[in-house]
Amino acid sequence: MRAARLLSIQMLLEARGPMPARALAQELEVSLRTLYRDVDQLSAAGVPIYAERGRHGGLRLLRGWKPSLGGLSAAEAEVVLLGGLAGPAAQLGLGERFASARLKLLAAMPEGLRGQAQRLSSRLHVDPQAWYEEQEPAPWLTAVAAAVWEQRWLALRYRSWTRSSRRVVAPLGLVLKGGCWYFVAAARRGDAPDEAGLRSYRAASVVAAEVLEQGFERPPGFDLARYWDDALRRLELELFARVGRVRATATGLQRLRALGRPVARAVACVAPPAPGHSVELELPLERGEYAAEQLARLAPEVEVLQPADLREAVMRHLEAALQAYRGAGAG
């Protein structure tokens, strides 16, 4: 609503020339205080509005000023105005700049195309958060983002699964994955980033961070998207290093897809069985007890056949659950 009102202020001043503040506020059905706040935001966004004294004075745009798209077409503007970006931008400390850029873009468009350009943003919303999960707090995300934008070294204290450590890194990019923020950074070797020391960090695991004054040179040719895709593939190969055989119903096949991309790819190669029937297939599985815990939750729609030690581990989980329900808790 406020974005539409800011645009209306500019359009009214373009069409009518100078307007008394009170008349403009009445036209927009807002208070004078709200109007002046809006005018301040427009000015901060680069729209030259100023007050003119005298009988025919009021708020006005700078004479001769016209917004310009700089060659951007209406179709291109539609894409820039896609919905769902305001939330991530705000998390990175870019909320005001995002709103300002959006306002400038709308204001620069010919009046007849403004509604067309807003179609996608009003009809598409991107929610990156996974189902049934709370947004994990990442209090140092804005500091990490500042180091990325400004290309400066970042001193941080980081809590991994096993320990807490201090280090100085060169943050090269941010990734939003399943509602969680990550950043890719290189270790420090002398005064330069060490590409051999590239790794991914979870922003929520940063316990403290300080953006240092000293900057660094980005490694030439570093491609964030390619690095992230390669890192995911390497992680999948490390995690899903075991092969198992299962029997699954159609419902079981559907539920198996949630165990990760490698499992989902294997399931996609199998035709669902008819109602009342099951199908056998081989799956890439994680090592250790985690795979047993996951597969135990899918019983009886999924039954582990091989390897024998995994089948026994799943049976232990199911027997422990059965004992708990048969125990004294029922009384």
Backbone torsions as a table, in degrees:
resi	resn	phi	psi	omega
1	MET	NA	-41.3	-177.4
2	ARG	-68.1	-38.1	178.0
3	ALA	-59.7	-41.5	178.7
4	ALA	-64.7	-37.4	-179.6
5	ARG	-68.8	-40.8	177.7
6	LEU	-61.4	-41.5	177.8
7	LEU	-65.1	-37.7	179.0
8	SER	-63.5	-38.3	178.2
9	ILE	-59.4	-49.0	-179.7
10	GLN	-62.4	-42.9	-177.8
11	MET	-64.8	-40.1	179.2
12	LEU	-64.8	-42.7	-179.8
13	LEU	-69.8	-32.6	175.3
14	GLU	-65.6	-42.4	-173.5
15	ALA	-79.3	-38.0	-170.9
16	ARG	-108.1	-12.0	-176.0
17	GLY	81.3	-157.6	-176.4
18	PRO	-58.3	138.0	178.0
19	MET	-134.5	136.0	173.4
20	PRO	-58.2	143.4	-177.4
21	ALA	-57.8	-40.8	-178.3
22	ARG	-64.8	-40.9	179.7
23	ALA	-66.1	-38.2	179.7
24	LEU	-67.5	-40.0	178.5
25	ALA	-64.2	-40.5	178.1
26	GLN	-65.2	-38.8	179.5
27	GLU	-61.6	-37.7	-177.7
28	LEU	-90.8	-7.6	-180.0
29	GLU	61.6	46.8	176.1
30	VAL	-132.0	168.0	177.4
31	SER	-77.8	162.8	176.7
32	LEU	-60.8	-38.5	-179.6
33	ARG	-61.3	-44.3	178.3
34	THR	-64.3	-41.0	179.8
35	LEU	-59.7	-46.6	-178.1
36	TYR	-65.8	-33.7	175.5
37	ARG	-64.0	-41.5	178.7
38	ASP	-64.4	-41.3	179.3
39	VAL	-63.1	-39.9	177.4
40	ASP	-61.5	-40.2	179.7
41	GLN	-67.9	-38.3	176.6
42	LEU	-63.0	-43.1	179.0
43	SER	-62.1	-42.0	179.3
44	ALA	-64.2	-27.8	179.3
45	ALA	-82.9	-1.4	176.5
46	GLY	99.1	6.2	177.2
47	VAL	-85.6	117.7	-172.7
48	PRO	-79.2	83.7	176.0
49	ILE	-103.3	135.1	176.9
50	TYR	-145.6	163.5	-178.8
51	ALA	-94.3	136.0	179.7
52	GLU	-116.7	126.2	-178.7
53	ARG	-79.8	169.0	175.0
54	GLY	105.5	175.4	-175.8
55	ARG	-59.8	-39.3	-178.6
56	HIS	-104.7	23.6	-177.9
57	GLY	-83.7	-161.5	-178.3
58	GLY	133.2	-166.6	176.4
59	LEU	-79.8	138.2	-179.0
60	ARG	-152.2	161.1	173.1
61	LEU	-87.4	152.0	176.5
62	LEU	-57.4	131.0	-178.6
63	ARG	-57.9	133.3	176.7
64	GLY	84.3	-5.4	-178.5
65	TRP	-78.9	133.0	176.6
66	LYS	-137.6	131.4	176.0
67	PRO	-68.2	153.6	-178.0
68	SER	-134.5	140.1	177.7
69	LEU	-83.0	-14.4	179.9
70	GLY	61.2	36.1	177.6
71	GLY	91.2	-1.9	179.5
72	LEU	-74.1	128.9	-179.9
73	SER	-84.8	166.2	178.6
74	ALA	-62.4	-39.2	179.3
75	ALA	-64.4	-38.8	177.8
76	GLU	-68.2	-37.0	178.8
77	ALA	-64.4	-35.0	176.7
78	GLU	-56.5	-43.7	-177.7
79	VAL	-67.6	-41.6	-179.9
80	VAL	-63.1	-31.7	-176.6
81	LEU	-89.7	15.2	179.1
82	LEU	-54.0	141.9	179.9
83	GLY	-75.9	170.0	174.7
84	GLY	91.4	-7.8	-177.1
85	LEU	-90.7	-19.5	-175.6
86	ALA	-62.8	-40.0	-179.5
87	GLY	-62.1	-55.9	176.9
88	PRO	-59.0	-37.4	179.0
89	ALA	-61.9	-41.5	179.2
90	ALA	-65.0	-39.9	179.0
91	GLN	-61.8	-30.5	-179.5
92	LEU	-88.3	2.7	-178.1
93	GLY	80.7	18.5	-177.0
94	LEU	-111.3	14.7	-174.7
95	GLY	-58.1	-46.9	-177.9
96	GLU	-66.3	-40.5	179.2
97	ARG	-66.9	-36.4	177.4
98	PHE	-63.5	-46.7	-179.7
99	ALA	-64.4	-39.0	-179.8
100	SER	-65.4	-44.3	-179.9
101	ALA	-64.8	-38.7	179.2
102	ARG	-63.9	-43.2	179.6
103	LEU	-63.2	-43.8	179.4
104	LYS	-61.3	-41.4	-178.4
105	LEU	-64.1	-45.5	178.7
106	LEU	-63.3	-42.7	-177.6
107	ALA	-65.7	-29.8	-176.5
108	ALA	-79.6	-12.2	-175.9
109	MET	-82.7	148.0	172.5
110	PRO	-56.8	143.8	-172.8
111	GLU	-54.9	-39.0	-176.7
112	GLY	-69.0	-16.6	-177.3
113	LEU	-103.4	-5.3	-176.3
114	ARG	-63.3	-44.6	179.2
115	GLY	-63.8	-39.3	179.8
116	GLN	-63.4	-40.5	-176.7
117	ALA	-70.1	-22.4	-178.9
118	GLN	-90.4	-0.7	-175.7
119	ARG	-59.4	-47.5	-176.5
120	LEU	-66.0	-41.5	-178.3
121	SER	-67.6	-26.2	179.2
122	SER	-88.3	-12.5	-176.1
123	ARG	-120.0	2.3	179.1
124	LEU	-137.7	127.7	176.2
125	HIS	-129.0	131.8	179.9
126	VAL	-103.8	118.9	177.5
127	ASP	-111.9	102.5	-175.5
128	PRO	-78.4	-6.6	-176.0
129	GLN	-77.5	136.9	178.7
130	ALA	-69.3	155.9	179.8
131	TRP	-60.9	141.1	171.4
132	TYR	61.7	21.6	179.1
133	GLU	-122.3	141.7	175.3
134	GLU	-80.7	150.6	175.0
135	GLN	-67.6	121.3	-177.7
136	GLU	-74.3	136.7	-178.7
137	PRO	-69.4	137.3	176.6
138	ALA	-135.6	76.1	-172.2
139	PRO	-62.6	-19.9	-177.6
140	TRP	-102.1	12.6	-177.1
141	LEU	-62.9	-40.8	-178.4
142	THR	-65.2	-35.2	177.1
143	ALA	-67.4	-42.1	177.3
144	VAL	-61.5	-44.9	-179.7
145	ALA	-62.1	-40.8	179.0
146	ALA	-60.5	-40.9	178.8
147	ALA	-65.7	-35.1	177.6
148	VAL	-66.4	-49.7	-176.9
149	TRP	-63.5	-42.3	-173.1
150	GLU	-89.3	-3.8	177.1
151	GLN	57.7	54.2	-178.7
152	ARG	-124.8	152.2	178.5
153	TRP	-62.3	147.7	-178.8
154	LEU	-124.7	121.6	173.9
155	ALA	-93.7	126.5	-175.7
156	LEU	-141.9	156.8	169.2
157	ARG	-111.0	125.1	-170.0
158	TYR	-124.3	134.0	179.5
159	ARG	-106.4	110.4	177.9
160	SER	-93.0	-170.5	179.7
161	TRP	-63.2	-32.8	-171.0
162	THR	-109.8	-24.7	-175.1
163	ARG	-159.3	171.8	176.4
164	SER	-113.0	137.9	-176.3
165	SER	-142.5	159.8	175.8
166	ARG	-111.7	141.7	-179.8
167	ARG	-160.0	161.9	174.0
168	VAL	-116.4	126.4	-174.5
169	VAL	-132.6	162.8	174.5
170	ALA	-105.1	99.6	-178.0
171	PRO	-73.6	124.7	-173.3
172	LEU	-106.7	-16.8	-179.0
173	GLY	-178.1	160.7	-179.4
174	LEU	-115.6	146.4	179.3
175	VAL	-135.1	131.4	174.3
176	LEU	-104.5	111.7	-174.5
177	LYS	-125.6	115.0	176.5
178	GLY	57.1	34.3	179.8
179	GLY	85.9	-2.8	-179.8
180	CYS	-111.6	138.3	178.8
181	TRP	-90.5	134.5	174.0
182	TYR	-127.3	158.9	171.4
183	PHE	-136.1	144.9	179.1
184	VAL	-100.5	128.9	-176.8
185	ALA	-141.5	153.7	177.9
186	ALA	-105.5	144.9	175.7
187	ALA	-67.7	162.3	-179.4
188	ARG	-94.6	130.3	174.1
189	ARG	-129.3	101.7	-172.8
190	GLY	69.2	-122.6	178.1
191	ASP	-107.2	14.0	-174.7
192	ALA	-129.3	152.3	174.6
193	PRO	-68.3	140.8	178.4
194	ASP	-99.7	106.4	-177.8
195	GLU	-62.0	-26.9	177.8
196	ALA	-69.1	-17.4	-179.7
197	GLY	-102.3	22.8	177.9
198	LEU	-67.5	137.6	174.6
199	ARG	-158.4	167.0	-179.9
200	SER	-102.9	141.0	179.0
201	TYR	-123.0	144.5	175.2
202	ARG	-87.9	123.1	-174.6
203	ALA	-61.2	-34.5	-178.7
204	ALA	-68.5	-16.1	-179.5
205	SER	-91.2	0.1	176.2
206	VAL	-78.3	120.2	-177.8
207	VAL	-87.8	-31.7	177.9
208	ALA	-158.4	150.0	-178.8
209	ALA	-150.7	145.6	177.0
210	GLU	-138.9	125.5	176.8
211	VAL	-81.3	118.4	-177.1
212	LEU	-82.4	160.7	-178.5
213	GLU	-70.3	-33.9	-174.3
214	GLN	-73.1	133.8	176.1
215	GLY	-94.8	177.5	179.4
216	PHE	-142.8	161.8	176.3
217	GLU	-94.0	127.9	178.9
218	ARG	-65.6	141.6	176.3
219	PRO	-59.3	129.1	-179.1
220	PRO	-63.0	136.1	177.0
221	GLY	82.9	1.8	179.6
222	PHE	-66.1	128.6	-179.2
223	ASP	-120.5	110.3	-174.4
224	LEU	-61.3	-47.9	-177.1
225	ALA	-62.9	-41.7	-179.8
226	ARG	-67.2	-41.4	178.5
227	TYR	-60.5	-44.9	-176.8
228	TRP	-64.3	-44.4	178.8
229	ASP	-61.5	-43.2	179.4
230	ASP	-64.6	-39.7	-179.9
231	ALA	-65.1	-39.1	177.8
232	LEU	-63.7	-41.9	179.3
233	ARG	-63.8	-42.5	178.9
234	ARG	-63.0	-41.2	179.9
235	LEU	-64.2	-41.1	179.0
236	GLU	-63.4	-40.6	179.4
237	LEU	-65.3	-36.0	179.4
238	GLU	-72.0	-43.0	-175.7
239	LEU	-75.6	-46.7	-174.9
240	PHE	-96.1	62.9	-174.6
241	ALA	-98.0	4.2	-177.1
242	ARG	-115.6	147.7	177.5
243	VAL	-115.2	131.5	178.1
244	GLY	-129.4	162.8	177.2
245	ARG	-119.3	132.8	-177.4
246	VAL	-131.8	161.7	170.3
247	ARG	-114.9	130.6	-173.9
248	ALA	-138.8	144.3	170.8
249	THR	-81.6	177.7	177.5
250	ALA	-60.8	-40.3	177.6
251	THR	-65.2	-39.9	178.6
252	GLY	-62.4	-40.6	177.2
253	LEU	-59.9	-40.7	-179.1
254	GLN	-63.8	-41.7	-177.7
255	ARG	-74.4	-28.2	178.3
256	LEU	-62.6	-28.6	-178.0
257	ARG	-58.9	-24.7	-177.9
258	ALA	-77.8	-4.0	-176.9
259	LEU	-85.1	2.9	177.5
260	GLY	129.3	161.4	-176.7
261	ARG	-60.5	-42.7	179.7
262	PRO	-60.9	-40.0	178.3
263	VAL	-67.4	-42.7	-179.7
264	ALA	-61.4	-36.9	178.6
265	ARG	-65.8	-39.3	179.2
266	ALA	-67.1	-40.3	179.4
267	VAL	-64.9	-36.1	-177.6
268	ALA	-63.5	-19.6	-178.9
269	CYS	-86.7	-0.7	-175.0
270	VAL	-113.6	133.5	176.8
271	ALA	-77.5	132.4	179.6
272	PRO	-60.6	138.7	179.4
273	PRO	-74.5	165.0	177.0
274	ALA	-69.8	159.0	177.8
275	PRO	-54.2	135.2	-179.7
276	GLY	85.4	-2.4	-179.9
277	HIS	-118.1	171.9	178.4
278	SER	-139.1	171.1	-178.1
279	VAL	-137.4	147.0	176.7
280	GLU	-100.5	143.4	178.3
281	LEU	-155.1	159.2	175.6
282	GLU	-97.8	142.0	-176.3
283	LEU	-132.9	145.3	166.8
284	PRO	-76.6	132.3	-175.9
285	LEU	-130.4	157.5	176.6
286	GLU	-77.3	158.5	179.9
287	ARG	-81.4	163.5	170.5
288	GLY	76.9	-164.9	-174.3
289	GLU	-70.7	-20.7	-175.7
290	TYR	-61.1	-41.9	178.9
291	ALA	-63.1	-40.0	179.5
292	ALA	-64.3	-41.7	178.6
293	GLU	-62.8	-44.2	-180.0
294	GLN	-62.8	-46.4	-175.5
295	LEU	-72.1	-29.8	177.5
296	ALA	-63.5	-33.7	180.0
297	ARG	-69.9	-18.3	-177.7
298	LEU	-93.9	-4.6	177.9
299	ALA	-69.1	146.5	3.7
300	PRO	-93.1	7.4	-177.4
301	GLU	-71.5	-21.8	177.4
302	VAL	-129.0	127.5	178.3
303	GLU	-119.6	126.6	178.1
304	VAL	-78.6	128.4	178.1
305	LEU	-102.2	-44.5	-178.7
306	GLN	-144.6	151.0	-1.4
307	PRO	-76.0	164.4	-174.1
308	ALA	-63.4	-39.1	-177.9
309	ASP	-66.5	-32.7	177.8
310	LEU	-71.4	-40.7	177.5
311	ARG	-60.0	-42.9	178.9
312	GLU	-65.2	-38.2	179.3
313	ALA	-64.7	-40.6	177.4
314	VAL	-64.4	-41.4	178.4
315	MET	-60.9	-40.2	178.7
316	ARG	-62.1	-41.8	178.5
317	HIS	-62.8	-43.0	-178.6
318	LEU	-68.0	-39.5	178.6
319	GLU	-66.4	-37.7	178.3
320	ALA	-65.0	-39.7	178.2
321	ALA	-65.7	-41.1	179.5
322	LEU	-64.3	-41.3	178.6
323	GLN	-63.0	-38.8	179.4
324	ALA	-61.9	-40.0	-178.6
325	TYR	-76.3	-23.5	177.9
326	ARG	-88.8	-8.0	-174.1
327	GLY	-77.0	-165.3	-175.3
328	ALA	-68.7	-15.7	-178.7
329	GLY	-59.2	-24.6	-178.6
330	ALA	-67.1	-23.1	-179.9
331	GLY	-88.9	NA	NA
